């Protein structure tokens, strides 16, 4: 058995490198501590870097992560049982069912405390290898459970989802139905590139874990995106046609002078159909029509500071003089540029047709009211966050930076996930 259920018959050093007993702790990013007293000792186990290889999942499990476990000693002292508190509320000892000591929040708090703060590096240096987009599972793949993929926004990281994740996994019923993943990417790069990275990784994951397409839950994947992450999520359900390519190039793709590897990457990023795994999209404070901040002095300064060094791109442009469309500064747009409401390429992306089979939801911040702008979350105006064709639209009195922690957002996402899990879906996949 493994961490998908009770951890039994594993010696403490089989899969874990370090152990931390759970005592008193405080994490300001989390509103609640979900814990109960009972039999056993709550621990945070730090998985070894090489345990992903032993589980056979080297590409989608992080090299190291903190996992909550409860250690229970058998009455005769013969062995130590390690139980997953997310799946076990009680334990049977000597014929009696007793409550299990559980701390569902400790591992999250530990992970937040030790998380690398590379947000600004990933923004200012989007082309470094370490900044490449990475889809990561919080636990080994669990067939039969619907994936929820969290996608953070501009100048952010997967840690922005800690509050929502802490609240969602406090529900045993939701944990029985869902598995939670995250996608981290360079927020200084054009989000079209990031969408292409996520699209490719979802395909690779399906080929690895479900090559014959026998797990219908995988094809009911839910994407949840905040801010620019919402734009990425929606792009995974869009048809590019020729519109996206024509928005950046002045010549057909087959006329571009380049090697086959680069041509393949251009095809993968700029020619796409809705991804067959994605069945529902939740967009939180997503600037579909851009944000006025991107076009103002602060946004232009941030855009200018992004390191544009990319030898492959430079070579492509040098080999195809006049083949690509530049902005007024004589360069291809980066992430900040693409959020300018006056950016033509943003208008192309927002106007793409989308799969009629995918269900969409909007959660919109209304924490500020500004003169000449009306209701806004301080970054994205309500009219920019709205999009046609959604199944539900929820207004939350929060700002752009607090909306992912707002109780109304958590409640709305819980409602959507319950509806999704209970809905009889006669169609799955095949957008």
C-alpha positions in Angstrom: 0.0 0.0 0.0 1.1 3.6 -0.4 0.0 7.1 0.5 -3.3 6.7 -1.4 -4.6 4.8 1.7 -3.3 3.8 5.1 0.5 3.5 5.2 1.0 0.0 6.6 4.1 -2.1 6.9 6.5 0.6 5.9 9.6 1.2 8.0 10.0 4.8 8.9 13.0 5.2 6.6 11.5 3.5 3.5 10.2 6.6 1.8 10.9 9.4 4.1 14.1 11.3 4.9 13.1 13.4 7.8 10.4 13.4 10.5 8.9 16.3 12.5 6.6 15.8 15.4 3.7 18.2 15.3 3.4 20.6 18.2 2.2 24.1 18.5 2.7 26.1 15.3 1.3 29.3 13.6 1.0 30.0 9.9 -0.5 33.4 9.1 -1.4 32.3 5.5 -3.9 29.7 6.9 -7.0 30.7 8.7 -7.7 27.4 10.4 -5.9 24.4 11.8 -7.8 21.2 11.2 -6.8 18.8 13.9 -8.3 16.3 16.4 -7.0 14.5 19.4 -6.9 10.7 19.4 -4.7 7.6 19.2 -1.2 8.0 17.7 1.2 10.8 17.1 0.8 13.4 14.4 3.9 13.8 12.3 5.1 15.6 9.2 7.1 13.3 7.0 9.6 14.7 4.4 9.8 12.4 1.4 13.2 11.7 0.0 14.2 13.1 -3.3 14.5 9.6 -4.8 11.1 8.3 -3.5 9.4 9.6 -6.7 11.5 7.1 -8.7 10.5 4.3 -6.4 6.8 5.2 -6.8 7.4 5.2 -10.6 6.3 8.9 -11.0 9.5 10.9 -11.6 7.9 13.6 -13.7 4.9 14.8 -11.8 5.8 14.3 -8.1 8.0 17.1 -6.7 11.5 15.9 -5.6 10.7 16.5 -2.0 7.5 17.3 -0.2 5.9 17.4 3.3 3.2 14.9 4.0 1.0 14.5 7.1 1.0 11.1 8.8 -0.1 9.6 12.1 2.1 7.0 13.7 0.3 4.3 15.7 2.1 1.5 17.6 0.4 -1.9 17.6 -0.7 -3.0 21.1 1.9 -5.7 21.1 4.6 -3.3 20.0 5.4 -5.5 17.0 5.2 -2.7 14.3 4.6 0.9 13.7 1.6 1.7 11.5 1.7 5.0 9.5 -1.8 6.1 8.6 -2.8 8.8 6.2 -5.0 11.2 8.3 -6.7 12.5 5.1 -8.2 9.0 4.6 -8.5 7.8 8.2 -10.6 9.3 11.0 -10.6 6.3 13.3 -8.4 3.4 14.1 -9.3 -0.1 15.4 -7.3 -1.3 18.4 -8.1 -4.5 20.3 -11.6 -4.6 18.7 -12.4 -1.0 19.6 -12.8 1.8 17.1 -11.1 4.9 18.5 -10.6 8.4 17.0 -7.2 8.9 15.3 -5.0 11.8 16.1 -5.1 13.9 13.0 -3.5 17.2 11.9 -4.5 18.0 8.3 -2.9 21.4 8.3 0.6 20.8 9.7 2.1 19.5 6.5 0.8 22.6 4.6 2.1 25.0 7.3 5.5 23.2 7.2 5.6 23.4 3.4 4.7 27.1 3.4 7.4 27.8 6.0 10.1 26.1 3.9 8.8 27.1 0.4 11.4 28.7 -1.9 10.7 32.3 -2.7 11.5 32.4 -6.4 8.5 34.4 -7.5 10.5 37.4 -8.6 13.2 35.3 -10.3 10.5 33.5 -12.3 9.0 36.8 -13.3 12.2 38.7 -14.2 14.1 35.8 -15.7 11.4 33.7 -17.5 13.8 31.9 -19.8 16.0 30.2 -17.2 15.6 26.4 -17.1 14.3 26.4 -13.5 11.4 28.6 -14.5 9.9 26.1 -17.0 6.3 25.3 -16.2 5.8 22.3 -14.0 2.6 20.3 -13.3 2.9 18.7 -9.8 0.8 16.3 -7.9 0.4 16.6 -4.1 0.3 12.8 -3.7 0.8 9.9 -6.1 -1.7 9.6 -8.9 -5.1 8.2 -7.7 -7.2 6.5 -10.4 -10.9 7.2 -10.0 -10.4 10.6 -8.4 -11.1 13.8 -10.4 -8.0 16.0 -10.8 -8.2 19.7 -9.8 -5.4 21.7 -11.2 -4.6 25.1 -9.5 -2.9 27.7 -11.7 -1.6 30.8 -10.0 -1.4 34.3 -11.4 1.1 37.0 -12.2 4.1 37.3 -9.9 2.8 34.5 -7.8 3.4 30.8 -7.1 1.5 27.7 -6.1 1.6 28.8 -2.4 -1.3 31.2 -3.2 -3.6 28.2 -3.1 -2.7 27.1 0.5 -5.8 28.5 2.1 -8.2 27.0 -0.4 -6.3 23.6 -0.3 -6.4 23.6 3.5 -10.2 24.2 3.5 -11.0 21.8 0.7 -9.1 18.8 2.1 -10.8 19.3 5.5 -13.8 17.7 3.8 -13.4 13.9 3.7 -16.2 13.6 1.1 -14.3 15.9 -1.3 -11.1 14.1 -0.7 -12.8 10.9 -1.6 -13.7 12.3 -5.0 -10.8 14.6 -5.9 -7.0 14.8 -6.2 -5.3 18.2 -6.1 -2.5 19.2 -8.4 -0.8 22.6 -9.2 0.9 24.2 -12.1 3.8 26.5 -11.5 5.3 28.6 -14.3 7.3 31.6 -15.2 4.9 34.6 -15.0 7.2 36.9 -17.0 6.8 34.7 -20.1 3.8 35.2 -22.5 1.0 33.2 -21.0 0.4 31.5 -24.4 3.7 29.8 -23.8 2.7 28.7 -20.3 -0.6 27.4 -21.6 1.4 25.3 -24.1 3.6 23.9 -21.3 0.5 22.9 -19.3 -1.2 21.4 -22.3 1.9 19.3 -23.1 2.3 18.1 -19.5 -1.4 17.1 -19.2 -1.0 15.0 -22.3 2.2 13.4 -21.1 0.6 12.6 -17.7 -2.4 10.9 -19.4 -0.1 8.9 -21.6 1.9 7.8 -18.5 -0.9 6.9 -16.1 -3.9 6.2 -18.4 -2.6 5.3 -21.9 -5.7 3.3 -22.8 -8.1 5.9 -21.5 -9.8 3.7 -18.9 -10.1 6.3 -16.1 -13.1 8.5 -16.8 -12.2 10.7 -13.8 -9.1 11.9 -15.5 -11.2 13.2 -18.4 -13.3 15.3 -16.0 -10.3 17.5 -14.9 -11.2 20.8 -13.3 -8.9 23.8 -13.9 -8.9 26.6 -11.3 -7.0 29.7 -12.3 -6.4 33.0 -10.5 -5.7 36.2 -12.5 -3.4 35.3 -15.4 -3.9 31.7 -14.4 -7.5 32.0 -15.4 -6.5 33.1 -18.9 -4.2 30.1 -19.1 -7.0 27.8 -18.0 -9.4 29.2 -20.6 -6.8 28.9 -23.3 -6.7 25.1 -22.7 -10.3 24.9 -23.9 -9.9 27.1 -27.0 -9.5 26.5 -30.7 -6.6 28.4 -32.1 -7.4 28.0 -35.8 -5.0 30.2 -37.7 -5.8 33.3 -35.6 -3.1 32.9 -32.9 -0.3 32.2 -35.5 -1.5 35.1 -37.6 -1.4 37.3 -34.5 2.4 36.9 -34.2 3.6 36.0 -37.7 3.6 37.6 -41.1 4.3 34.3 -43.0 2.9 30.7 -42.8 4.5 28.3 -40.4 5.8 26.0 -43.1 7.7 29.0 -44.6 9.5 29.8 -41.4 13.3 29.1 -41.6 14.1 27.1 -38.5 15.0 23.6 -37.3 12.3 20.9 -36.8 12.5 21.1 -33.0 11.8 24.8 -32.9 9.0 24.4 -35.6 7.5 21.7 -33.3 7.5 24.0 -30.3 5.9 26.8 -32.3 3.2 24.4 -33.5 2.6 23.1 -29.9 2.3 26.6 -28.5 0.4 28.5 -31.3 -1.8 25.8 -32.8 -4.1 24.0 -30.4 -7.6 22.6 -29.8 -9.4 22.2 -26.4 -7.5 19.7 -24.3 -9.5 16.4 -24.0 -8.9 16.1 -20.2 -10.4 19.4 -19.3 -14.1 19.3 -18.4 -14.7 22.4 -16.2 -12.9 25.8 -15.7 -13.1 28.1 -12.7 -11.7 31.6 -13.4 -10.9 33.8 -10.3 -10.3 37.5 -11.0 -9.2 36.8 -14.6 -8.5 39.9 -16.7 -10.1 38.7 -20.0 -10.0 42.2 -21.4 -6.7 43.1 -19.7 -5.9 45.4 -16.8 -5.3 49.1 -17.0 -2.3 48.8 -14.7 -0.4 46.9 -17.4 -0.4 49.9 -19.7 0.5 52.5 -17.1 3.9 53.5 -15.9 4.3 50.8 -13.3 3.3 48.1 -15.7 5.6 49.4 -18.4 8.5 49.6 -16.0 7.9 46.0 -14.9 7.7 44.9 -18.5 11.0 46.7 -19.3 12.7 44.9 -16.4 11.9 41.4 -17.7 15.0 39.7 -19.0 14.2 39.0 -22.7 17.4 37.1 -23.4 16.5 33.9 -25.3 19.1 32.7 -27.8 16.7 30.3 -29.5 14.2 33.1 -30.1 16.9 35.5 -31.2 18.1 33.0 -33.8 14.5 32.5 -35.0 14.0 36.2 -35.5 17.4 36.7 -37.1 16.7 33.9 -39.6 13.2 35.3 -40.5 13.7 39.1 -40.9 10.3 40.7 -41.0 8.6 37.4 -40.4 7.1 38.2 -37.0 5.1 41.1 -35.6 6.7 43.4 -33.0 5.1 46.0 -30.7 6.0 49.7 -30.8 9.2 49.0 -28.9 10.4 46.6 -31.5 10.0 43.3 -29.6 7.6 40.5 -29.0 5.2 41.1 -26.1 5.9 39.5 -22.6 3.3 38.7 -20.0 2.8 42.3 -18.8 2.4 43.5 -22.4 -0.3 40.9 -23.1 -2.4 42.2 -20.2 -2.6 45.7 -21.7 -6.2 46.3 -22.7 -4.9 47.9 -25.9 -2.7 44.9 -26.9 -4.0 43.5 -30.2 -2.9 40.0 -29.4 -4.9 39.9 -26.2 -8.0 40.8 -28.2 -7.2 37.8 -30.5 -6.9 35.4 -27.6 -10.0 36.7 -25.8 -12.0 36.2 -29.1 -11.1 32.6 -29.7 -13.9 30.1 -29.9 -14.2 27.6 -27.0 -15.4 24.1 -26.5 -19.2 24.0 -26.1 -18.8 20.9 -23.9 -16.7 22.6 -21.1 -18.5 24.3 -18.2 -17.1 27.7 -17.0 -17.5 29.6 -13.8 -16.3 33.2 -12.9 -15.5 34.4 -9.4 -15.1 38.2 -9.5 -13.6 40.6 -6.9 -15.5 43.7 -6.0 -13.4 44.9 -3.1 -12.8 48.4 -4.5 -14.9 51.1 -6.1 -12.8 53.6 -8.1 -13.8 56.8 -9.8 -14.2 56.4 -13.6 -13.7 52.6 -13.2 -16.5 51.4 -11.1 -16.3 48.2 -9.2 -12.9 46.5 -9.3 -10.7 44.3 -7.2 -8.0 46.9 -7.4 -6.3 45.3 -10.4 -9.1 43.9 -12.6 -12.3 45.7 -13.4 -15.5 43.8 -13.1 -16.3 44.2 -16.8 -12.8 42.7 -17.7 -13.4 39.8 -15.4 -16.7 39.0 -16.9 -17.0 36.6 -19.9 -19.9 35.2 -21.8 -21.1 31.6 -21.6 -20.4 30.9 -17.9 -22.6 28.5 -15.9 -22.2 30.7 -12.8 -20.9 34.2 -11.9 -20.1 35.0 -8.2 -19.1 38.4 -6.9 -16.8 38.4 -3.9 -16.1 41.6 -1.9 -12.3 41.1 -2.0 -9.2 42.6 -3.6 -7.1 40.9 -6.2 -4.5 39.7 -3.7 -7.0 38.5 -1.1 -9.7 36.8 -3.2 -8.1 33.4 -3.0 -8.3 33.6 0.8 -11.8 34.9 1.0 -14.3 32.5 2.6 -16.9 33.4 -0.1 -14.4 32.2 -2.8 -13.8 28.9 -0.8 -17.5 28.4 -0.4 -18.2 29.0 -4.1 -15.4 26.6 -5.2 -16.7 23.9 -2.9 -20.2 24.4 -4.4 -18.8 24.0 -7.9 -16.8 20.9 -7.0 -19.8 19.3 -5.4 -21.9 20.0 -8.4 -19.2 18.7 -10.7 -18.7 15.4 -8.8 -22.4 14.7 -8.6 -23.3 15.7 -12.1 -24.1 12.8 -14.4 -21.8 13.5 -17.3 -22.8 11.7 -20.4 -19.9 13.3 -22.3 -16.3 13.2 -21.2 -13.3 14.3 -23.2 -13.0 14.5 -27.0 -13.4 18.3 -27.3 
